[in-house]
Amino acid sequence: MSKTKRILFITEGKKPEKNLVKSVCNFQSDFFSHKVDYEIVIFSTNIYSLYEKLKENQYEQTVEHICELSDGEFEYTSEDFSLIYLFFDLDAQHYKEYKDLEKIYIEIEEMLNLFDNATENGKLFLSYPMVEASNYFHESFINHDSVNLVTYPVFSDVRFKDACESFIKEYGPFQTRMKDKNQVWLSLTCYTVYILFHLKINSFIQEGLIDSKDIFLKQYNDFILRLERVLLLSSFPQYLLDFYGVKRFINNELLQTLLNNELAMEITHIG
């Protein structure tokens, strides 16, 4: 990756998401010796509200749109950033009352078409169902001959955040069990590699590319449409894989094992 001017990270939510961005950037600096010059913008709404706002403004440039919404607090132009990344949740509770899967499909696909290039409008990474998916992880999910993947209902009566809190209360946060803080993101990113192979993301398997639209279409067709569930998947490990490539996180032997389908993938349904 060539030296960049500045990276803009746009995320929904509040302080926890901002801390996640800082944690990822610290990992990039510590593990890859790559100091990231960045700016974080918290967009306090969900992906569906952002979609409506952008439509109202005829899909103007991302940075300029944020400037308008910030009431003067964000004073930048598109020229100030060489890369733009957006991190949002799929969280379909927005449509729970009607369970409108088709509308989810149409709006998310359109957003992914708009945000498909980090050097232009930005590249969008989705968490399924929410960014807390990275908290619903245990080292025991990864074994030498199998990997345990987890799904969660799209329209659950139990908030996914609450499910994560219950999981952590029972097993403890895996982050505290790892003495090396870099191992946290290495483990989560490696786990994400397994998930993407299970989803059969061809652009990733063949070229090592993170195609957010391809991931969404696989989630939609294989899990959302058929089961009204999603395979838990966090956005930030996707970003790391997109930025550095899969071979920086797994060795050739493991890569060949995955390519040859020699690792069993077991799925647990929760919620």
C-alpha positions as a printed NumPy array, in Angstrom:
array([[  0.   ,   0.   ,   0.   ],
       [  1.475,   3.317,  -1.056],
       [  1.736,   6.243,   1.291],
       [ -1.542,   8.137,   1.566],
       [ -2.459,  11.686,   2.545],
       [ -5.275,  10.939,   4.966],
       [ -7.98 ,   8.332,   5.437],
       [-11.557,   9.246,   6.301],
       [-13.438,   6.699,   8.401],
       [-17.207,   7.157,   8.555],
       [-19.105,   5.052,  11.056],
       [-22.517,   5.035,  12.662],
       [-23.068,   4.962,  16.402],
       [-21.075,   6.746,  19.045],
       [-17.958,   6.221,  21.143],
       [-17.632,   2.379,  20.9  ],
       [-17.369,   2.504,  17.102],
       [-14.857,   5.363,  17.274],
       [-12.759,   3.318,  19.687],
       [-12.867,   0.385,  17.284],
       [-11.475,   2.542,  14.479],
       [ -8.676,   3.737,  16.762],
       [ -7.954,   0.142,  17.791],
       [ -7.689,  -0.959,  14.151],
       [ -5.392,   1.954,  13.299],
       [ -3.203,   1.158,  16.315],
       [ -2.989,  -2.432,  15.099],
       [ -1.938,  -1.222,  11.65 ],
       [  0.755,   0.906,  13.236],
       [  2.013,  -1.752,  15.698],
       [  1.824,  -4.886,  13.563],
       [  2.446,  -3.56 ,  10.068],
       [  4.553,  -0.538,  11.09 ],
       [  2.108,   1.492,   9.041],
       [  1.154,   4.743,  10.753],
       [ -2.265,   5.807,   9.518],
       [ -3.146,   9.483,   9.24 ],
       [ -6.882,   9.503,   9.666],
       [-10.019,  11.402,  10.574],
       [-13.092,   9.758,  12.126],
       [-16.632,  10.966,  11.506],
       [-19.482,   9.55 ,  13.568],
       [-22.639,   9.569,  11.466],
       [-25.333,   9.147,  14.134],
       [-27.828,   7.27 ,  12.037],
       [-28.181,   3.908,  10.309],
       [-27.417,   2.838,   6.759],
       [-31.043,   3.23 ,   5.688],
       [-31.284,   6.841,   6.89 ],
       [-28.006,   7.649,   5.156],
       [-29.456,   6.178,   1.963],
       [-32.499,   8.492,   2.172],
       [-30.358,  11.56 ,   2.897],
       [-28.086,  10.846,  -0.054],
       [-31.066,  10.388,  -2.348],
       [-32.437,  13.757,  -1.254],
       [-29.096,  15.362,  -2.133],
       [-28.84 ,  13.565,  -5.49 ],
       [-25.828,  11.517,  -4.376],
       [-23.407,  14.4  ,  -4.007],
       [-19.821,  13.654,  -3.014],
       [-19.49 ,  11.972,   0.363],
       [-17.216,  14.511,   2.077],
       [-19.243,  17.485,   0.912],
       [-22.437,  15.802,   2.084],
       [-21.   ,  15.248,   5.56 ],
       [-19.862,  18.875,   5.701],
       [-23.439,  19.996,   5.104],
       [-24.769,  17.722,   7.841],
       [-22.129,  18.724,  10.405],
       [-23.206,  22.378,  10.737],
       [-19.641,  23.598,  10.307],
       [-17.983,  21.061,  12.635],
       [-16.433,  19.12 ,   9.753],
       [-14.512,  21.457,   7.486],
       [-12.897,  19.348,   4.795],
       [-13.251,  18.75 ,   1.074],
       [-12.815,  15.612,  -0.988],
       [ -9.297,  16.779,  -1.827],
       [ -8.238,  16.326,   1.804],
       [ -8.651,  12.536,   1.715],
       [ -7.153,   9.936,  -0.55 ],
       [ -9.209,   7.054,   0.87 ],
       [-12.721,   6.948,   2.344],
       [-14.169,   3.969,   4.222],
       [-17.671,   3.613,   5.627],
       [-18.63 ,   1.135,   8.354],
       [-22.332,   0.486,   8.892],
       [-24.577,  -2.253,  10.249],
       [-26.986,  -4.251,   8.125],
       [-29.251,  -4.274,  11.234],
       [-32.624,  -4.851,   9.571],
       [-34.689,  -3.983,  12.658],
       [-35.481,  -0.878,  10.601],
       [-37.862,  -3.099,   8.583],
       [-38.95 ,  -5.506,  11.314],
       [-42.585,  -4.363,  11.325],
       [-43.079,  -5.273,   7.662],
       [-40.244,  -7.795,   7.213],
       [-39.618,  -6.209,   3.84 ],
       [-36.703,  -8.257,   2.516],
       [-37.05 ,  -6.897,  -1.001],
       [-36.658,  -3.298,   0.178],
       [-33.572,  -4.257,   2.168],
       [-32.138,  -5.834,  -0.984],
       [-32.879,  -2.837,  -3.217],
       [-31.552,  -0.173,  -0.852],
       [-28.428,  -2.015,   0.284],
       [-27.507,  -2.98 ,  -3.277],
       [-27.867,   0.623,  -4.385],
       [-25.698,   1.806,  -1.485],
       [-23.02 ,  -0.77 ,  -2.301],
       [-23.066,   0.326,  -5.932],
       [-22.566,   3.923,  -4.805],
       [-19.864,   3.18 ,  -2.222],
       [-17.673,   0.706,  -4.083],
       [-14.384,   2.587,  -4.407],
       [-12.304,   4.005,  -1.544],
       [-10.693,   6.598,  -3.824],
       [-14.037,   8.022,  -5.005],
       [-17.257,   8.174,  -2.94 ],
       [-15.808,   5.673,  -0.49 ],
       [-15.95 ,   1.941,   0.142],
       [-18.7  ,   0.577,   2.337],
       [-18.173,  -2.387,   4.675],
       [-21.233,  -3.898,   6.326],
       [-21.44 ,  -5.717,   9.642],
       [-23.94 ,  -8.577,   9.86 ],
       [-26.092,  -7.869,  11.752],
       [-24.07 ,  -5.305,  13.745],
       [-20.469,  -4.304,  14.446],
       [-20.728,  -6.215,  17.749],
       [-20.322,  -9.382,  15.678],
       [-16.619,  -9.091,  16.5  ],
       [-17.503,  -9.586,  20.193],
       [-19.362, -12.837,  19.572],
       [-16.177, -14.819,  19.14 ],
       [-14.328, -17.462,  21.125],
       [-10.967, -19.032,  20.388],
       [-12.647, -22.455,  20.463],
       [-14.511, -21.505,  17.264],
       [-11.295, -22.277,  15.357],
       [ -9.923, -25.832,  15.539],
       [ -7.225, -27.603,  13.546],
       [ -9.796, -29.47 ,  11.415],
       [-12.986, -27.424,  11.737],
       [-14.367, -23.925,  12.225],
       [-17.606, -22.977,  13.952],
       [-19.597, -20.195,  12.274],
       [-22.639, -18.508,  13.823],
       [-25.915, -17.13 ,  12.442],
       [-28.439, -14.759,  13.988],
       [-32.045, -13.902,  13.011],
       [-32.532, -10.825,  10.842],
       [-35.736,  -9.868,  12.673],
       [-34.992, -11.117,  16.175],
       [-37.033, -10.069,  19.207],
       [-33.747,  -9.984,  21.138],
       [-31.335,  -7.185,  20.272],
       [-28.036,  -8.545,  19.002],
       [-26.194,  -6.274,  21.436],
       [-28.02 ,  -8.035,  24.281],
       [-27.118, -11.447,  22.847],
       [-23.456, -10.378,  22.76 ],
       [-23.587,  -9.159,  26.348],
       [-25.019, -12.516,  27.455],
       [-22.302, -14.35 ,  25.517],
       [-19.551, -12.236,  27.085],
       [-21.073, -12.647,  30.536],
       [-20.919, -16.425,  30.13 ],
       [-17.523, -16.789,  28.428],
       [-15.789, -13.493,  29.106],
       [-14.364, -11.101,  26.474],
       [-11.757, -12.945,  24.43 ],
       [ -9.754,  -9.714,  24.135],
       [ -8.744,  -9.948,  27.806],
       [ -7.434, -13.518,  27.38 ],
       [ -4.912, -12.492,  24.745],
       [ -1.656, -11.117,  26.108],
       [ -0.66 ,  -9.743,  22.711],
       [ -3.187,  -7.054,  21.756],
       [ -2.308,  -7.491,  18.081],
       [ -3.49 , -11.095,  18.313],
       [ -7.046,  -9.828,  18.782],
       [ -7.248,  -8.399,  15.257],
       [ -5.183, -11.222,  13.785],
       [ -7.639, -13.782,  15.191],
       [-10.726, -11.852,  14.095],
       [ -9.348, -11.308,  10.611],
       [ -8.35 , -14.955,  10.228],
       [-11.852, -15.966,  11.37 ],
       [-13.277, -13.602,   8.752],
       [-11.246, -15.405,   6.091],
       [-13.026, -18.645,   7.031],
       [-16.412, -16.927,   6.822],
       [-15.689, -15.511,   3.357],
       [-14.576, -18.914,   2.108],
       [-17.754, -20.494,   3.448],
       [-19.814, -17.846,   1.647],
       [-17.878, -18.741,  -1.514],
       [-16.964, -15.141,  -2.31 ],
       [-15.272, -15.803,  -5.656],
       [-13.606, -12.4  ,  -5.925],
       [-11.968, -13.076,  -2.556],
       [-11.083, -16.728,  -3.167],
       [ -9.632, -16.122,  -6.63 ],
       [ -8.161, -12.635,  -6.328],
       [ -8.126, -11.812,  -2.607],
       [-10.483,  -8.879,  -3.142],
       [-13.129,  -7.766,  -0.665],
       [-16.246,  -7.14 ,  -2.734],
       [-18.87 ,  -5.832,  -0.292],
       [-21.663,  -6.283,  -2.82 ],
       [-20.687,  -9.897,  -3.466],
       [-20.685, -10.55 ,   0.296],
       [-24.126,  -8.982,   0.668],
       [-25.581, -10.97 ,  -2.241],
       [-24.288, -14.232,  -0.739],
       [-25.657, -13.326,   2.679],
       [-28.969, -12.328,   1.13 ],
       [-29.462, -15.371,  -1.092],
       [-28.032, -18.045,   1.211],
       [-29.158, -16.819,   4.618],
       [-31.484, -13.787,   4.626],
       [-33.884, -14.943,   1.916],
       [-33.851, -18.63 ,   2.848],
       [-33.602, -18.479,   6.636],
       [-34.174, -14.83 ,   7.622],
       [-30.738, -15.034,   9.241],
       [-27.265, -13.642,   8.646],
       [-23.874, -15.205,   9.145],
       [-22.145, -13.123,  11.82 ],
       [-19.529, -10.953,  10.14 ],
       [-17.9  ,  -7.742,  11.352],
       [-16.892,  -4.902,   9.032],
       [-13.464,  -4.009,  10.441],
       [-11.674,  -7.302,   9.654],
       [-13.04 ,  -6.951,   6.104],
       [-11.338,  -3.566,   5.911],
       [ -8.014,  -5.056,   7.065],
       [ -8.239,  -7.818,   4.455],
       [ -9.083,  -5.259,   1.782],
       [ -6.178,  -3.026,   2.812],
       [ -3.415,  -5.642,   3.139],
       [ -4.614,  -8.781,   1.369],
       [ -5.324, -12.254,   2.709],
       [ -1.713, -13.51 ,   2.565],
       [ -0.707, -11.087,   5.305],
       [ -3.004, -12.938,   7.709],
       [ -2.847, -16.639,   6.813],
       [ -0.001, -18.775,   5.499],
       [  0.069, -20.635,   2.174],
       [ -0.574, -24.006,   3.812],
       [ -3.832, -22.82 ,   5.395],
       [ -4.809, -21.044,   2.205],
       [ -4.407, -24.281,   0.237],
       [ -6.426, -26.159,   2.86 ],
       [ -9.265, -23.698,   2.362],
       [ -8.985, -23.775,  -1.415],
       [ -9.19 , -27.577,  -1.316],
       [-12.225, -27.519,   1.021],
       [-10.345, -29.619,   3.553],
       [-11.604, -27.722,   6.582],
       [-15.076, -28.541,   7.962],
       [-17.347, -25.563,   8.487],
       [-19.962, -26.06 ,  11.188],
       [-22.824, -23.596,  11.655],
       [-24.524, -22.777,  14.961],
       [-27.85 , -20.93 ,  14.934],
       [-28.422, -18.64 ,  17.91 ],
       [-31.213, -16.258,  18.867]])
